[in-house]
Amino acid sequence: MNILLLGSGGREHALAWKIKQSYHCNQLFIAPGNPGTAQCGTNVMLDVLEFEDIKKFCIENNINIVVVGAEEPLVKGIYDYLMNSEWNGFVIGPSQKAAQLEGSKAFSKKFMQRHHIPTAAYAEFTIKNFEAGKQYIQQHTLPIVLKADGLAAGKGVVIAQTHEEALQVFEAMIINKQFGNASSKVVIEEFLTGIEVSVFVLTNGKDYQIIGHAKDYKRIGEGDTGLNTGGMGCVTPVPIMNNNFMNEVEETIIKPTINGLYQEELIYNGFIFFGLINVEGKPFVIEYNCRMGDPETEVVMPRLYTDLVALFAAMDNGTLADTNISYNENCYATVVAVSGGYPGEYKKNLPIEGLSNISNANNSIVFQAGTKQDEAGNILTNGGRVLTITSQGNTITEAVHQSKKILEQINFEGMYYRKDIGYEFE
């Protein structure tokens, strides 16, 4: 099969790496990709939001499967556009309506309520009931979680420690339109105390398979301090996610979610990212994402033995429920190297030294994220999160140690990475 993968980050490099291993994959194209994905297939200059151009490329290049890496094309309806066109293939991702599970916090909370899926208590507010929202905040227990309803590039969630801070955030989102239309509606939630973890599922909207789980580390500073980022590292399998916990996740969250999609006739052929919190052994849903996570993909894909393209085909032909999922028994850890100043302002176009000396042998893989290549073939920084190093080991500690050893061989100006990924499991 010929496959087109949409995206350019570390997640897409990991997906491209996994897809390329499939004997079902004849040609792999990545749009727009990065220098890392170019090692797995052919990068093509397509904008992931230019659906007409993507459709033409699919027809001209006999593309059988389009795998959508990021959320924005899905929320804006790429599934519906391509599946209702003259192109004769299938898209890995939900319909625009189903993608509201990620695209609208209010939609997802109402969905969870309808299907009795455990989640934090909440209320939603707009400019029309802004004053009521202020009163709600003033009477709310601390801390308070405020979420912009729509997509806000991972920056639309604030955990306010005081009522004053919550009121300021609330006003910034709704009155000052901090995130544009994304914050025209704000969801206010109770704060849940526990350990955040993620579970990943492939579904055709009726059947499903769990393809992995992980724990990521979002804070910039060691000891989980400082500003939130897109993720500074990740580990799998997670020791606290034992059989009892995973059975609880499956029975109280995954099955009701898939049944809800089916009952509400929401077309869904792709990944569901369940963002969970373990509260004294009980799982609650923090959020749904309608695609794989980053940097979680960078540990889930190497650990997954099962052929990913075969899973895509099983989704399409109705045999997903009969597929066997198998995993590597080792532990995996990824450590993210970021630009100096991230998640604030940072420099780009800085030369990355040491990459050419690293082989993807020795139980480690370099996945490129925010990188680009100049005319001379040099790899330069091109984003906040630049590289992820994924390693395997007999323990999480061993895997993290191996990733850090690889990072010691790489350098760019201002490079920073957390040295304590997986610290709870040492």
C-alpha positions in Angstrom: 0.0 0.0 0.0 1.0 3.6 -0.6 0.7 5.7 2.6 0.6 9.5 3.2 1.4 10.6 6.7 0.5 14.2 7.6 2.7 16.1 10.1 6.3 17.2 10.9 7.1 16.5 14.6 8.6 13.7 16.7 5.2 11.9 16.7 5.3 11.8 12.9 8.9 10.6 12.8 8.0 7.7 15.2 4.9 6.9 13.2 6.9 6.9 9.9 9.6 4.7 11.5 6.9 2.2 12.5 4.9 2.3 9.3 8.1 1.8 7.2 8.7 -1.5 8.9 5.4 -3.0 7.7 5.6 -5.4 4.7 2.2 -3.9 3.7 3.9 -0.5 3.1 5.1 0.0 -0.5 5.7 3.8 -0.5 5.6 6.2 2.4 5.2 9.9 1.9 5.3 12.4 4.7 3.9 16.0 4.4 5.7 18.1 5.2 7.9 15.9 7.4 11.4 16.8 8.8 14.9 15.5 8.2 14.2 12.5 10.4 11.1 11.4 8.5 13.1 11.7 5.3 15.1 8.6 6.5 11.8 6.6 6.5 10.1 7.8 3.3 9.7 10.8 0.9 9.0 14.2 2.3 6.6 16.2 0.2 5.8 19.9 0.6 2.1 19.9 1.4 0.3 22.1 3.9 -1.7 19.8 6.2 -4.7 22.2 6.1 -4.8 22.5 2.3 -7.3 19.6 1.8 -7.7 20.0 -1.9 -3.9 19.8 -2.5 -3.8 16.7 -0.3 -6.6 15.1 -2.2 -4.9 15.8 -5.6 -1.7 14.3 -4.3 -3.5 11.2 -3.1 -5.1 10.6 -6.5 -1.9 11.3 -8.5 0.2 9.0 -6.3 -2.3 6.2 -5.8 -2.3 6.7 -2.0 -4.3 4.0 -0.2 -4.1 5.3 3.4 -3.8 8.9 4.8 -2.6 8.9 8.4 -3.3 12.2 10.1 -0.7 13.0 12.8 -2.0 16.2 14.4 -5.3 17.3 15.7 -6.0 20.5 13.7 -6.7 18.9 10.3 -9.0 16.4 12.0 -11.0 19.1 13.9 -11.3 21.1 10.7 -12.7 18.1 8.8 -10.1 16.4 6.7 -11.7 13.0 7.2 -15.0 14.1 5.8 -13.4 16.1 2.9 -11.3 13.2 1.7 -13.8 10.4 2.3 -16.5 12.3 0.4 -14.2 13.0 -2.5 -13.4 11.0 -5.6 -10.3 9.6 -4.0 -10.7 5.9 -3.2 -8.8 5.3 0.0 -9.3 5.6 3.8 -8.2 8.1 6.4 -6.9 7.2 9.9 -8.7 9.6 12.1 -12.2 10.6 13.2 -14.9 12.6 11.3 -15.1 16.3 12.1 -18.1 15.7 14.4 -16.3 12.9 16.3 -13.1 15.0 16.5 -15.0 17.4 18.8 -14.0 15.0 21.6 -10.7 16.9 21.4 -11.8 20.0 19.6 -14.3 21.1 22.3 -13.8 20.5 26.0 -17.5 21.2 26.6 -18.5 18.6 23.9 -16.3 15.9 25.5 -17.5 16.6 29.0 -21.2 16.3 27.9 -20.3 13.1 26.1 -18.7 11.7 29.3 -21.8 12.7 31.3 -24.2 11.0 28.8 -22.2 7.8 29.0 -21.4 7.8 32.7 -17.6 8.0 32.2 -15.7 9.1 35.3 -14.4 12.7 35.0 -14.0 15.8 37.1 -17.2 17.8 37.9 -17.4 20.9 35.8 -19.4 23.9 34.5 -19.0 25.9 31.3 -19.3 29.7 30.7 -19.3 32.2 27.8 -19.6 36.0 27.6 -23.4 35.6 28.0 -23.0 34.2 31.6 -19.7 35.8 32.4 -20.9 37.2 35.7 -22.3 33.9 36.8 -18.9 32.4 36.0 -17.2 34.9 38.3 -19.5 33.9 41.1 -18.9 30.2 40.4 -15.1 30.8 40.6 -15.4 32.7 43.9 -17.4 29.9 45.5 -15.2 27.1 44.1 -12.7 25.1 46.1 -9.0 25.6 45.3 -7.1 24.9 43.2 -9.4 25.6 40.1 -8.8 24.2 36.6 -9.8 26.5 33.7 -9.8 25.2 30.1 -10.3 27.0 26.9 -13.0 25.1 25.1 -11.2 24.8 21.7 -7.7 24.0 20.5 -5.1 26.4 22.0 -1.8 24.7 21.0 -1.5 23.0 24.3 -1.6 26.3 26.3 -5.3 26.5 27.0 -5.3 24.8 30.5 -4.5 26.7 33.7 -4.5 25.4 37.2 -5.2 28.5 39.4 -4.0 28.3 43.0 -6.1 31.4 44.1 -9.5 32.8 43.3 -7.8 36.0 42.2 -5.6 34.1 39.7 -8.6 32.2 38.4 -10.7 35.4 37.9 -7.8 36.9 36.0 -7.4 33.9 33.7 -11.2 33.7 33.2 -11.3 37.3 32.1 -8.2 36.9 29.9 -9.8 34.0 28.1 -13.3 35.3 27.6 -13.1 39.1 27.6 -9.6 39.6 26.2 -9.9 36.6 23.9 -6.5 35.2 24.8 -6.9 32.2 22.5 -9.4 33.8 20.1 -12.4 31.7 19.4 -10.9 28.8 21.3 -11.6 30.6 24.6 -14.9 32.1 23.7 -16.2 29.3 26.0 -14.4 28.2 29.1 -14.8 25.0 31.0 -14.1 25.2 34.8 -13.3 21.9 36.5 -12.6 20.6 40.0 -9.0 19.8 40.5 -8.2 16.0 40.9 -5.1 14.9 42.8 -3.3 11.9 41.4 -0.8 10.6 38.8 -1.5 11.4 35.2 -1.2 8.6 32.7 -2.3 7.9 29.1 -3.8 5.0 27.3 -3.9 4.6 23.5 -6.5 2.8 21.5 -7.2 2.1 17.8 -10.9 1.9 16.9 -13.3 1.8 14.0 -16.0 3.2 16.1 -17.3 -0.2 17.1 -14.4 -2.4 17.9 -11.1 -1.4 19.5 -7.6 -2.5 20.5 -5.4 -1.1 23.2 -2.0 -0.4 21.6 -0.1 1.0 24.5 0.0 3.2 27.6 2.6 5.7 29.0 3.3 8.4 31.5 4.8 11.7 30.3 6.4 14.6 32.1 5.1 18.0 31.1 6.9 20.4 33.4 10.1 22.0 32.2 11.9 21.6 35.5 13.2 18.6 37.3 11.0 17.3 40.1 8.0 18.4 37.9 8.5 22.1 38.5 8.2 25.1 36.3 6.1 25.8 33.3 4.0 23.3 31.4 5.5 22.1 28.1 4.3 19.8 25.3 6.2 17.0 27.1 9.8 16.6 28.3 9.9 12.8 28.3 7.9 9.6 28.6 8.1 6.1 29.9 6.3 2.8 29.3 5.2 0.4 30.7 4.1 2.3 33.8 4.4 0.2 37.0 1.3 1.7 38.6 -0.7 0.7 35.5 -1.1 -2.9 36.6 -3.7 -5.4 35.4 -6.3 -4.3 38.0 -6.0 -0.6 37.0 -6.0 -1.4 33.3 -9.1 -3.6 33.7 -10.8 -0.7 35.5 -9.8 1.7 32.6 -11.2 -0.7 30.1 -14.5 -1.4 31.8 -15.3 2.2 33.1 -13.8 4.3 30.4 -12.7 2.7 27.1 -15.8 0.4 26.5 -18.3 3.2 27.4 -16.5 5.6 25.1 -16.5 3.2 22.1 -20.1 2.3 22.8 -21.0 6.0 23.0 -19.4 6.6 19.6 -21.4 3.8 18.2 -24.7 4.8 19.8 -24.3 8.4 18.7 -23.3 7.3 15.2 -20.0 9.3 15.4 -17.7 8.1 12.6 -14.3 7.2 14.1 -11.5 5.3 12.4 -8.3 6.1 14.2 -6.5 6.7 17.4 -8.0 7.7 20.7 -5.7 9.2 23.3 -7.2 8.8 26.8 -5.6 11.3 29.1 -6.3 9.9 32.6 -5.5 10.6 36.2 -5.1 7.8 38.7 -6.9 9.0 41.9 -6.2 6.4 44.7 -6.3 3.6 42.2 -9.4 4.8 40.3 -9.1 6.2 36.7 -10.8 9.5 35.7 -10.7 11.1 32.2 -8.9 14.4 32.1 -9.2 14.7 28.3 -9.6 12.9 25.0 -7.3 13.5 22.1 -8.2 12.3 18.6 -4.7 11.3 17.6 -1.5 9.9 19.1 0.4 12.0 21.7 3.8 13.5 21.6 6.2 12.3 23.1 4.1 9.3 24.0 4.2 8.0 20.4 8.0 7.8 20.7 7.7 5.1 23.3 4.5 3.4 22.3 5.5 2.6 18.7 8.9 1.0 19.5 7.3 -1.1 22.2 4.4 -2.3 19.9 5.4 -5.5 18.1 2.2 -5.7 16.0 2.3 -4.4 12.4 0.7 -1.0 12.5 -0.4 -1.0 8.9 -2.0 -4.4 9.4 -4.0 -2.8 12.2 -5.1 0.0 9.9 -6.2 -2.5 7.3 -8.1 -4.5 10.0 -9.9 -1.3 11.0 -11.0 -0.8 7.4 -12.1 -4.4 6.7 -13.9 -5.0 10.0 -11.5 -7.5 11.5 -9.9 -5.3 14.2 -11.6 -7.2 17.0 -9.8 -10.4 15.9 -6.3 -8.9 15.8 -3.7 -9.9 18.3 -1.7 -7.2 20.0 1.8 -8.0 21.2 4.5 -5.9 22.9 8.2 -6.0 23.5 8.7 -7.0 27.1 11.4 -4.4 27.7 10.9 -0.9 29.2 11.1 2.2 27.1 12.0 5.8 27.9 12.2 8.9 25.8 14.0 12.1 26.8 13.3 15.3 25.0 16.0 17.8 24.1 14.6 21.3 23.9 15.8 24.8 22.8 17.1 27.2 25.5 14.2 29.4 26.7 11.5 26.9 25.8 8.5 27.0 26.5 9.0 30.7 26.2 11.0 32.4 23.4 13.9 30.5 21.9 16.3 30.7 19.0 16.0 28.7 15.7 18.5 27.8 13.0 21.1 26.6 15.4 23.4 23.8 14.1 23.0 20.4 15.8 26.3 18.6 16.4 26.8 14.9 16.9 23.8 13.5 15.2 25.7 11.9 12.3 27.8 9.9 14.8 24.8 8.2 16.4 23.5 4.9 15.1 19.9 3.8 15.8 21.5 0.5 17.0 22.4 0.0 20.6 18.8 0.0 21.8 18.3 3.7 21.1 16.5 5.7 18.4 16.8 9.4 17.7 13.4 10.8 16.6 13.6 14.3 15.2 10.9 16.9 16.0 11.8 20.6 15.6 14.5 20.2 13.0 15.2 21.3 9.4 18.0 20.8 6.9 19.9 23.6 5.2 21.2 23.5 1.6 24.5 22.1 2.7 22.8 19.2 4.4 23.3 20.4 8.0 20.6 19.7 10.5 19.4 22.8 12.4 17.0 23.5 15.2 13.5 24.6 14.1 11.3 24.5 17.1 11.0 24.3 20.9 11.2 20.5 21.2 14.0 19.6 18.9 14.9 15.9 19.4 13.6 12.9 21.4 15.9 10.0 22.3 14.1 6.7 22.9 15.9 3.8 24.5 15.0 0.4 25.8 16.2 -1.4 28.8 15.4 -4.1 31.4 14.1 -1.3 33.7 12.8 2.2 33.2 15.9 3.5 35.0 18.2 1.6 32.6 16.2 2.9 29.6 16.4 6.5 30.8 20.2 6.2 31.5 20.7 5.0 27.9 18.8 7.9 26.5 20.9 10.3 28.6 24.1 8.7 27.4 23.0 9.3 23.8 22.1 12.9 24.5 25.6 13.5 26.0 26.9 13.0 22.4 24.6 15.7 20.9 24.8 19.4 21.3 23.3 22.6 20.1 23.5 26.1 21.6 21.2 26.3 24.7 20.2 22.6 24.6 18.4 21.4 27.7 16.8 18.2 28.8 15.4 16.8 32.1 17.7 14.3 33.7 15.0 12.9 36.0 12.5 11.3 33.6 11.0 8.3 35.3 12.3 9.4 38.7 9.4 7.9 40.6 10.2 4.4 39.4 13.9 4.2 40.3 
